[in-house]
Amino acid sequence: VAVTVHNIPEGLAVGVAFGSIGKSASATFESARSLAIGIGIQNFPEGIAVSLPLKAAGFSNARAIW
């Protein structure tokens, strides 16, 4: 639940970034893409922090990831 609640504002930020392209000088495709890539990169350690304890608790690889 906590990860889901945490991901809602991230998704909204990416959606707003892409939705606002062209509406101001700083709202460009490049800045929106950079935000999306940055959030995507940041999600890898987050996913590992969740899946490794599940794997250590005996869950299968598939179950720990999904």
All heavy atoms as a GROMACS GRO file, in nm:
protein
  467
    1VAL      N    1   0.083  -0.119   0.000
    1VAL     CA    2   0.000   0.000   0.000
    1VAL      C    3   0.088   0.125   0.000
    1VAL      O    4   0.060   0.220  -0.073
    1VAL     CB    5  -0.096   0.000   0.122
    1VAL    CG1    6  -0.169   0.130   0.134
    1VAL    CG2    7  -0.194  -0.115   0.111
    2ALA      N    8   0.193   0.124   0.080
    2ALA     CA    9   0.279   0.242   0.090
    2ALA      C   10   0.346   0.274  -0.044
    2ALA      O   11   0.355   0.390  -0.083
    2ALA     CB   12   0.384   0.222   0.198
    3VAL      N   13   0.392   0.171  -0.114
    3VAL     CA   14   0.457   0.193  -0.243
    3VAL      C   15   0.354   0.246  -0.344
    3VAL      O   16   0.385   0.336  -0.424
    3VAL     CB   17   0.524   0.064  -0.294
    3VAL    CG1   18   0.579   0.082  -0.434
    3VAL    CG2   19   0.636   0.022  -0.199
    4THR      N   20   0.234   0.196  -0.341
    4THR     CA   21   0.130   0.244  -0.431
    4THR      C   22   0.099   0.391  -0.405
    4THR      O   23   0.094   0.472  -0.499
    4THR     CB   24   0.001   0.162  -0.414
    4THR    OG1   25   0.031   0.025  -0.443
    4THR    CG2   26  -0.109   0.210  -0.505
    5VAL      N   27   0.082   0.427  -0.280
    5VAL     CA   28   0.056   0.566  -0.245
    5VAL      C   29   0.174   0.655  -0.284
    5VAL      O   30   0.156   0.768  -0.331
    5VAL     CB   31   0.023   0.579  -0.094
    5VAL    CG1   32   0.018   0.723  -0.050
    5VAL    CG2   33  -0.107   0.508  -0.063
    6HIS      N   34   0.294   0.603  -0.270
    6HIS     CA   35   0.415   0.677  -0.307
    6HIS      C   36   0.422   0.699  -0.459
    6HIS      O   37   0.470   0.803  -0.504
    6HIS     CB   38   0.538   0.600  -0.259
    6HIS     CG   39   0.668   0.651  -0.312
    6HIS    ND1   40   0.728   0.765  -0.264
    6HIS    CD2   41   0.748   0.605  -0.409
    6HIS    CE1   42   0.840   0.786  -0.330
    6HIS    NE2   43   0.855   0.690  -0.419
    7ASN      N   44   0.376   0.603  -0.537
    7ASN     CA   45   0.386   0.613  -0.683
    7ASN      C   46   0.281   0.703  -0.745
    7ASN      O   47   0.299   0.748  -0.859
    7ASN     CB   48   0.379   0.474  -0.745
    7ASN     CG   49   0.508   0.398  -0.726
    7ASN    OD1   50   0.614   0.455  -0.706
    7ASN    ND2   51   0.499   0.267  -0.731
    8ILE      N   52   0.172   0.731  -0.677
    8ILE     CA   53   0.067   0.817  -0.733
    8ILE      C   54   0.120   0.956  -0.766
    8ILE      O   55   0.104   1.003  -0.880
    8ILE     CB   56  -0.056   0.821  -0.640
    8ILE    CG1   57  -0.126   0.685  -0.642
    8ILE    CG2   58  -0.153   0.933  -0.681
    8ILE    CD1   59  -0.235   0.669  -0.539
    9PRO      N   60   0.186   1.027  -0.674
    9PRO     CA   61   0.239   1.159  -0.710
    9PRO      C   62   0.347   1.154  -0.817
    9PRO      O   63   0.361   1.247  -0.897
    9PRO     CB   64   0.292   1.218  -0.580
    9PRO     CG   65   0.280   1.114  -0.478
    9PRO     CD   66   0.203   1.000  -0.533
   10GLU      N   67   0.424   1.045  -0.820
   10GLU     CA   68   0.525   1.031  -0.925
   10GLU      C   69   0.458   1.024  -1.061
   10GLU      O   70   0.500   1.090  -1.156
   10GLU     CB   71   0.611   0.907  -0.902
   10GLU     CG   72   0.706   0.918  -0.787
   10GLU     CD   73   0.788   0.792  -0.768
   10GLU    OE1   74   0.766   0.691  -0.839
   10GLU    OE2   75   0.878   0.795  -0.682
   11GLY      N   76   0.355   0.945  -1.072
   11GLY     CA   77   0.281   0.934  -1.198
   11GLY      C   78   0.215   1.064  -1.236
   11GLY      O   79   0.214   1.103  -1.354
   12LEU      N   80   0.160   1.133  -1.138
   12LEU     CA   81   0.098   1.263  -1.166
   12LEU      C   82   0.202   1.363  -1.214
   12LEU      O   83   0.176   1.441  -1.305
   12LEU     CB   84   0.027   1.316  -1.041
   12LEU     CG   85  -0.102   1.246  -1.003
   12LEU    CD1   86  -0.150   1.294  -0.866
   12LEU    CD2   87  -0.208   1.268  -1.107
   13ALA      N   88   0.320   1.361  -1.153
   13ALA     CA   89   0.426   1.454  -1.194
   13ALA      C   90   0.467   1.430  -1.339
   13ALA      O   91   0.483   1.525  -1.417
   13ALA     CB   92   0.546   1.439  -1.102
   14VAL      N   93   0.482   1.304  -1.377
   14VAL     CA   94   0.519   1.273  -1.515
   14VAL      C   95   0.406   1.312  -1.610
   14VAL      O   96   0.430   1.371  -1.716
   14VAL     CB   97   0.556   1.124  -1.530
   14VAL    CG1   98   0.574   1.085  -1.676
   14VAL    CG2   99   0.682   1.092  -1.451
   15GLY      N  100   0.282   1.284  -1.572
   15GLY     CA  101   0.169   1.322  -1.656
   15GLY      C  102   0.157   1.472  -1.675
   15GLY      O  103   0.134   1.520  -1.787
   16VAL      N  104   0.175   1.546  -1.569
   16VAL     CA  105   0.170   1.693  -1.578
   16VAL      C  106   0.286   1.744  -1.662
   16VAL      O  107   0.269   1.836  -1.743
   16VAL     CB  108   0.169   1.757  -1.437
   16VAL    CG1  109   0.194   1.906  -1.444
   16VAL    CG2  110   0.038   1.728  -1.366
   17ALA      N  111   0.404   1.685  -1.645
   17ALA     CA  112   0.521   1.729  -1.722
   17ALA      C  113   0.496   1.712  -1.872
   17ALA      O  114   0.522   1.803  -1.951
   17ALA     CB  115   0.645   1.652  -1.679
   18PHE      N  116   0.444   1.597  -1.911
   18PHE     CA  117   0.418   1.575  -2.054
   18PHE      C  118   0.297   1.654  -2.101
   18PHE      O  119   0.293   1.701  -2.214
   18PHE     CB  120   0.401   1.426  -2.083
   18PHE     CG  121   0.531   1.354  -2.098
   18PHE    CD1  122   0.581   1.277  -1.995
   18PHE    CD2  123   0.604   1.363  -2.214
   18PHE    CE1  124   0.702   1.210  -2.006
   18PHE    CE2  125   0.725   1.297  -2.228
   18PHE     CZ  126   0.774   1.220  -2.124
   19GLY      N  127   0.198   1.670  -2.014
   19GLY     CA  128   0.078   1.746  -2.053
   19GLY      C  129   0.102   1.894  -2.067
   19GLY      O  130   0.026   1.964  -2.136
   20SER      N  131   0.206   1.946  -2.003
   20SER     CA  132   0.230   2.090  -2.007
   20SER      C  133   0.333   2.131  -2.113
   20SER      O  134   0.371   2.248  -2.119
   20SER     CB  135   0.278   2.138  -1.870
   20SER     OG  136   0.402   2.081  -1.837
   21ILE      N  137   0.375   2.036  -2.195
   21ILE     CA  138   0.474   2.068  -2.298
   21ILE      C  139   0.421   2.180  -2.387
   21ILE      O  140   0.308   2.175  -2.436
   21ILE     CB  141   0.507   1.944  -2.384
   21ILE    CG1  142   0.581   1.842  -2.299
   21ILE    CG2  143   0.589   1.982  -2.507
   21ILE    CD1  144   0.606   1.710  -2.369
   22GLY      N  145   0.503   2.282  -2.403
   22GLY     CA  146   0.467   2.395  -2.490
   22GLY      C  147   0.387   2.504  -2.423
   22GLY      O  148   0.362   2.608  -2.483
   23LYS      N  149   0.347   2.486  -2.300
   23LYS     CA  150   0.266   2.586  -2.231
   23LYS      C  151   0.351   2.694  -2.164
   23LYS      O  152   0.300   2.799  -2.128
   23LYS     CB  153   0.176   2.519  -2.129
   23LYS     CG  154   0.089   2.409  -2.186
   23LYS     CD  155  -0.056   2.440  -2.174
   23LYS     CE  156  -0.152   2.335  -2.218
   23LYS     NZ  157  -0.126   2.247  -2.324
   24SER      N  158   0.480   2.664  -2.144
   24SER     CA  159   0.574   2.764  -2.092
   24SER      C  160   0.712   2.734  -2.149
   24SER      O  161   0.734   2.628  -2.208
   24SER     CB  162   0.577   2.762  -1.939
   24SER     OG  163   0.644   2.648  -1.892
   25ALA      N  164   0.803   2.826  -2.127
   25ALA     CA  165   0.938   2.809  -2.183
   25ALA      C  166   1.011   2.690  -2.122
   25ALA      O  167   1.090   2.624  -2.189
   25ALA     CB  168   1.019   2.936  -2.160
   26SER      N  169   0.984   2.660  -1.997
   26SER     CA  170   1.055   2.550  -1.932
   26SER      C  171   0.985   2.415  -1.950
   26SER      O  172   1.041   2.311  -1.915
   26SER     CB  173   1.072   2.579  -1.782
   26SER     OG  174   0.946   2.587  -1.720
   27ALA      N  175   0.865   2.416  -2.002
   27ALA     CA  176   0.791   2.291  -2.022
   27ALA      C  177   0.821   2.236  -2.161
   27ALA      O  178   0.752   2.264  -2.258
   27ALA     CB  179   0.641   2.314  -2.004
   28THR      N  180   0.928   2.159  -2.169
   28THR     CA  181   0.972   2.102  -2.296
   28THR      C  182   0.965   1.950  -2.289
   28THR      O  183   0.959   1.892  -2.180
   28THR     CB  184   1.116   2.145  -2.329
   28THR    OG1  185   1.203   2.093  -2.229
   28THR    CG2  186   1.129   2.296  -2.336
   29PHE      N  187   0.970   1.889  -2.407
   29PHE     CA  188   0.973   1.743  -2.411
   29PHE      C  189   1.097   1.690  -2.340
   29PHE      O  190   1.090   1.589  -2.269
   29PHE     CB  191   0.970   1.693  -2.556
   29PHE     CG  192   0.984   1.544  -2.566
   29PHE    CD1  193   0.876   1.462  -2.538
   29PHE    CD2  194   1.104   1.487  -2.601
   29PHE    CE1  195   0.889   1.324  -2.545
   29PHE    CE2  196   1.118   1.349  -2.609
   29PHE     CZ  197   1.010   1.267  -2.581
   30GLU      N  198   1.209   1.758  -2.357
   30GLU     CA  199   1.333   1.713  -2.296
   30GLU      C  200   1.324   1.714  -2.143
   30GLU      O  201   1.372   1.622  -2.077
   30GLU     CB  202   1.451   1.799  -2.342
   30GLU     CG  203   1.488   1.777  -2.487
   30GLU     CD  204   1.394   1.844  -2.587
   30GLU    OE1  205   1.319   1.936  -2.547
   30GLU    OE2  206   1.394   1.804  -2.704
   31SER      N  207   1.263   1.817  -2.086
   31SER     CA  208   1.251   1.823  -1.940
   31SER      C  209   1.154   1.716  -1.890
   31SER      O  210   1.178   1.654  -1.786
   31SER     CB  211   1.209   1.962  -1.893
   31SER     OG  212   1.081   1.995  -1.941
   32ALA      N  213   1.046   1.693  -1.964
   32ALA     CA  214   0.951   1.589  -1.925
   32ALA      C  215   1.015   1.451  -1.936
   32ALA      O  216   0.998   1.366  -1.847
   32ALA     CB  217   0.826   1.596  -2.013
   33ARG      N  218   1.090   1.430  -2.042
   33ARG     CA  219   1.159   1.302  -2.060
   33ARG      C  220   1.261   1.281  -1.949
   33ARG      O  221   1.273   1.171  -1.893
   33ARG     CB  222   1.226   1.297  -2.196
   33ARG     CG  223   1.296   1.165  -2.223
   33ARG     CD  224   1.377   1.167  -2.349
   33ARG     NE  225   1.477   1.273  -2.335
   33ARG     CZ  226   1.537   1.331  -2.438
   33ARG    NH1  227   1.509   1.296  -2.560
   33ARG    NH2  228   1.627   1.425  -2.417
   34SER      N  229   1.335   1.385  -1.914
   34SER     CA  230   1.434   1.374  -1.807
   34SER      C  231   1.369   1.339  -1.674
   34SER      O  232   1.422   1.257  -1.597
   34SER     CB  233   1.512   1.504  -1.794
   34SER     OG  234   1.587   1.529  -1.910
   35LEU      N  235   1.255   1.400  -1.646
   35LEU     CA  236   1.182   1.368  -1.523
   35LEU      C  237   1.139   1.221  -1.523
   35LEU      O  238   1.156   1.151  -1.424
   35LEU     CB  239   1.060   1.459  -1.507
   35LEU     CG  240   0.972   1.430  -1.387
   35LEU    CD1  241   1.047   1.457  -1.257
   35LEU    CD2  242   0.844   1.512  -1.394
   36ALA      N  243   1.083   1.175  -1.635
   36ALA     CA  244   1.037   1.036  -1.644
   36ALA      C  245   1.153   0.939  -1.628
   36ALA      O  246   1.142   0.838  -1.558
   36ALA     CB  247   0.965   1.014  -1.776
   37ILE      N  248   1.266   0.968  -1.692
   37ILE     CA  249   1.383   0.881  -1.680
   37ILE      C  250   1.436   0.882  -1.538
   37ILE      O  251   1.470   0.777  -1.482
   37ILE     CB  252   1.492   0.922  -1.782
   37ILE    CG1  253   1.445   0.888  -1.924
   37ILE    CG2  254   1.625   0.854  -1.751
   37ILE    CD1  255   1.534   0.944  -2.033
   38GLY      N  256   1.442   1.000  -1.477
   38GLY     CA  257   1.489   1.010  -1.338
   38GLY      C  258   1.402   0.931  -1.242
   38GLY      O  259   1.454   0.860  -1.155
   39ILE      N  260   1.273   0.941  -1.257
   39ILE     CA  261   1.183   0.865  -1.170
   39ILE      C  262   1.196   0.716  -1.198
   39ILE      O  263   1.195   0.634  -1.106
   39ILE     CB  264   1.037   0.914  -1.185
   39ILE    CG1  265   1.024   1.053  -1.122
   39ILE    CG2  266   0.939   0.816  -1.123
   39ILE    CD1  267   0.888   1.117  -1.138
   40GLY      N  268   1.212   0.681  -1.325
   40GLY     CA  269   1.230   0.540  -1.359
   40GLY      C  270   1.357   0.482  -1.298
   40GLY      O  271   1.356   0.371  -1.244
   41ILE      N  272   1.466   0.556  -1.304
   41ILE     CA  273   1.593   0.511  -1.245
   41ILE      C  274   1.579   0.497  -1.094
   41ILE      O  275   1.628   0.401  -1.034
   41ILE     CB  276   1.707   0.608  -1.281
   41ILE    CG1  277   1.739   0.596  -1.430
   41ILE    CG2  278   1.830   0.584  -1.196
   41ILE    CD1  279   1.832   0.704  -1.482
   42GLN      N  280   1.510   0.590  -1.032
   42GLN     CA  281   1.491   0.588  -0.888
   42GLN      C  282   1.403   0.471  -0.844
   42GLN      O  283   1.413   0.424  -0.730
   42GLN     CB  284   1.430   0.721  -0.846
   42GLN     CG  285   1.389   0.729  -0.702
   42GLN     CD  286   1.239   0.733  -0.685
   42GLN    OE1  287   1.186   0.833  -0.651
   42GLN    NE2  288   1.168   0.626  -0.705
   43ASN      N  289   1.319   0.421  -0.933
   43ASN     CA  290   1.230   0.310  -0.897
   43ASN      C  291   1.303   0.175  -0.889
   43ASN      O  292   1.253   0.084  -0.823
   43ASN     CB  293   1.114   0.301  -0.995
   43ASN     CG  294   1.008   0.405  -0.965
   43ASN    OD1  295   0.998   0.454  -0.854
   43ASN    ND2  296   0.930   0.438  -1.065
   44PHE      N  297   1.419   0.162  -0.954
   44PHE     CA  298   1.493   0.034  -0.946
   44PHE      C  299   1.538   0.003  -0.803
   44PHE      O  300   1.509  -0.106  -0.753
   44PHE     CB  301   1.611   0.034  -1.043
   44PHE     CG  302   1.570   0.004  -1.183
   44PHE    CD1  303   1.566   0.105  -1.277
   44PHE    CD2  304   1.535  -0.124  -1.222
   44PHE    CE1  305   1.526   0.080  -1.407
   44PHE    CE2  306   1.496  -0.151  -1.352
   44PHE     CZ  307   1.492  -0.049  -1.445
   45PRO      N  308   1.608   0.094  -0.733
   45PRO     CA  309   1.644   0.060  -0.595
   45PRO      C  310   1.523   0.042  -0.504
   45PRO      O  311   1.525  -0.038  -0.411
   45PRO     CB  312   1.728   0.179  -0.548
   45PRO     CG  313   1.752   0.265  -0.666
   45PRO     CD  314   1.665   0.218  -0.777
   46GLU      N  315   1.417   0.116  -0.534
   46GLU     CA  316   1.293   0.100  -0.457
   46GLU      C  317   1.238  -0.041  -0.473
   46GLU      O  318   1.196  -0.105  -0.376
   46GLU     CB  319   1.189   0.199  -0.512
   46GLU     CG  320   1.128   0.287  -0.411
   46GLU     CD  321   1.038   0.388  -0.481
   46GLU    OE1  322   0.945   0.349  -0.553
   46GLU    OE2  323   1.064   0.507  -0.463
   47GLY      N  324   1.235  -0.090  -0.595
   47GLY     CA  325   1.185  -0.225  -0.621
   47GLY      C  326   1.273  -0.331  -0.557
   47GLY      O  327   1.223  -0.431  -0.504
   48ILE      N  328   1.403  -0.309  -0.561
   48ILE     CA  329   1.496  -0.403  -0.498
   48ILE      C  330   1.474  -0.404  -0.347
   48ILE      O  331   1.475  -0.510  -0.284
   48ILE     CB  332   1.642  -0.368  -0.534
   48ILE    CG1  333   1.665  -0.397  -0.682
   48ILE    CG2  334   1.740  -0.444  -0.447
   48ILE    CD1  335   1.796  -0.344  -0.735
   49ALA      N  336   1.452  -0.287  -0.288
   49ALA     CA  337   1.430  -0.278  -0.144
   49ALA      C  338   1.304  -0.352  -0.101
   49ALA      O  339   1.294  -0.398   0.013
   49ALA     CB  340   1.421  -0.132  -0.101
   50VAL      N  341   1.209  -0.367  -0.191
   50VAL     CA  342   1.086  -0.440  -0.160
   50VAL      C  343   1.102  -0.589  -0.191
   50VAL      O  344   1.059  -0.675  -0.113
   50VAL     CB  345   0.966  -0.382  -0.238
   50VAL    CG1  346   0.843  -0.469  -0.223
   50VAL    CG2  347   0.937  -0.240  -0.190
   51SER      N  348   1.165  -0.621  -0.303
   51SER     CA  349   1.170  -0.762  -0.346
   51SER      C  350   1.272  -0.846  -0.271
   51SER      O  351   1.249  -0.965  -0.249
   51SER     CB  352   1.195  -0.770  -0.497
   51SER     OG  353   1.320  -0.716  -0.530
   52LEU      N  354   1.386  -0.790  -0.232
   52LEU     CA  355   1.487  -0.870  -0.163
   52LEU      C  356   1.438  -0.926  -0.028
   52LEU      O  357   1.462  -1.044   0.000
   52LEU     CB  358   1.616  -0.791  -0.145
   52LEU     CG  359   1.700  -0.773  -0.273
   52LEU    CD1  360   1.825  -0.691  -0.243
   52LEU    CD2  361   1.736  -0.905  -0.334
   53PRO      N  362   1.370  -0.847   0.055
   53PRO     CA  363   1.318  -0.907   0.178
   53PRO      C  364   1.213  -1.016   0.152
   53PRO      O  365   1.206  -1.114   0.226
   53PRO     CB  366   1.255  -0.789   0.252
   53PRO     CG  367   1.324  -0.669   0.199
   53PRO     CD  368   1.355  -0.701   0.057
   54LEU      N  369   1.134  -0.999   0.045
   54LEU     CA  370   1.037  -1.104   0.012
   54LEU      C  371   1.109  -1.232  -0.029
   54LEU      O  372   1.069  -1.342   0.010
   54LEU     CB  373   0.944  -1.057  -0.099
   54LEU     CG  374   0.846  -0.946  -0.062
   54LEU    CD1  375   0.771  -0.898  -0.184
   54LEU    CD2  376   0.748  -0.995   0.044
   55LYS      N  377   1.214  -1.218  -0.109
   55LYS     CA  378   1.293  -1.334  -0.150
   55LYS      C  379   1.357  -1.400  -0.028
   55LYS      O  380   1.358  -1.523  -0.016
   55LYS     CB  381   1.400  -1.291  -0.251
   55LYS     CG  382   1.484  -1.402  -0.303
   55LYS     CD  383   1.402  -1.499  -0.384
   55LYS     CE  384   1.494  -1.611  -0.436
   55LYS     NZ  385   1.421  -1.730  -0.469
   56ALA      N  386   1.410  -1.320   0.065
   56ALA     CA  387   1.471  -1.375   0.186
   56ALA      C  388   1.369  -1.446   0.274
   56ALA      O  389   1.403  -1.537   0.348
   56ALA     CB  390   1.540  -1.264   0.264
   57ALA      N  391   1.243  -1.405   0.263
   57ALA     CA  392   1.137  -1.468   0.342
   57ALA      C  393   1.087  -1.598   0.279
   57ALA      O  394   0.998  -1.663   0.334
   57ALA     CB  395   1.020  -1.371   0.359
   58GLY      N  396   1.144  -1.634   0.163
   58GLY     CA  397   1.109  -1.762   0.104
   58GLY      C  398   1.017  -1.755  -0.017
   58GLY      O  399   0.978  -1.859  -0.069
   59PHE      N  400   0.981  -1.637  -0.060
   59PHE     CA  401   0.898  -1.625  -0.178
   59PHE      C  402   0.978  -1.661  -0.303
   59PHE      O  403   1.099  -1.644  -0.306
   59PHE     CB  404   0.844  -1.481  -0.193
   59PHE     CG  405   0.736  -1.446  -0.095
   59PHE    CD1  406   0.769  -1.404   0.033
   59PHE    CD2  407   0.603  -1.454  -0.130
   59PHE    CE1  408   0.671  -1.370   0.125
   59PHE    CE2  409   0.504  -1.419  -0.040
   59PHE     CZ  410   0.538  -1.378   0.088
   60SER      N  411   0.909  -1.710  -0.406
   60SER     CA  412   0.977  -1.740  -0.532
   60SER      C  413   1.020  -1.610  -0.599
   60SER      O  414   0.973  -1.502  -0.563
   60SER     CB  415   0.883  -1.817  -0.626
   60SER     OG  416   0.777  -1.733  -0.668
   61ASN      N  417   1.109  -1.622  -0.697
   61ASN     CA  418   1.154  -1.502  -0.770
   61ASN      C  419   1.036  -1.429  -0.831
   61ASN      O  420   1.026  -1.307  -0.821
   61ASN     CB  421   1.254  -1.541  -0.880
   61ASN     CG  422   1.388  -1.578  -0.823
   61ASN    OD1  423   1.421  -1.545  -0.711
   61ASN    ND2  424   1.466  -1.650  -0.903
   62ALA      N  425   0.948  -1.504  -0.899
   62ALA     CA  426   0.833  -1.441  -0.964
   62ALA      C  427   0.743  -1.370  -0.862
   62ALA      O  428   0.696  -1.260  -0.886
   62ALA     CB  429   0.754  -1.544  -1.043
   63ARG      N  430   0.719  -1.435  -0.752
   63ARG     CA  431   0.630  -1.379  -0.649
   63ARG      C  432   0.695  -1.256  -0.583
   63ARG      O  433   0.626  -1.159  -0.550
   63ARG     CB  434   0.598  -1.485  -0.545
   63ARG     CG  435   0.498  -1.441  -0.444
   63ARG     CD  436   0.359  -1.439  -0.504
   63ARG     NE  437   0.265  -1.408  -0.398
   63ARG     CZ  438   0.157  -1.339  -0.414
   63ARG    NH1  439   0.125  -1.293  -0.532
   63ARG    NH2  440   0.077  -1.314  -0.314
   64ALA      N  441   0.825  -1.259  -0.563
   64ALA     CA  442   0.894  -1.146  -0.501
   64ALA      C  443   0.894  -1.024  -0.592
   64ALA      O  444   0.890  -0.912  -0.545
   64ALA     CB  445   1.038  -1.185  -0.465
   65ILE      N  446   0.897  -1.048  -0.723
   65ILE     CA  447   0.899  -0.936  -0.819
   65ILE      C  448   0.758  -0.884  -0.845
   65ILE      O  449   0.735  -0.765  -0.849
   65ILE     CB  450   0.968  -0.978  -0.949
   65ILE    CG1  451   1.116  -1.003  -0.922
   65ILE    CG2  452   0.951  -0.872  -1.056
   65ILE    CD1  453   1.190  -1.068  -1.037
   66TRP      N  454   0.663  -0.973  -0.863
   66TRP     CA  455   0.526  -0.929  -0.895
   66TRP      C  456   0.445  -0.924  -0.769
   66TRP      O  457   0.344  -0.877  -0.754
   66TRP     CB  458   0.462  -1.022  -0.997
   66TRP     CG  459   0.530  -1.015  -1.128
   66TRP    CD1  460   0.613  -1.108  -1.182
   66TRP    CD2  461   0.526  -0.908  -1.224
   66TRP    NE1  462   0.659  -1.066  -1.302
   66TRP    CE2  463   0.608  -0.944  -1.332
   66TRP    CE3  464   0.461  -0.785  -1.227
   66TRP    CZ2  465   0.627  -0.863  -1.441
   66TRP    CZ3  466   0.481  -0.705  -1.338
   66TRP    CH2  467   0.562  -0.743  -1.442
   0.00000   0.00000   0.00000
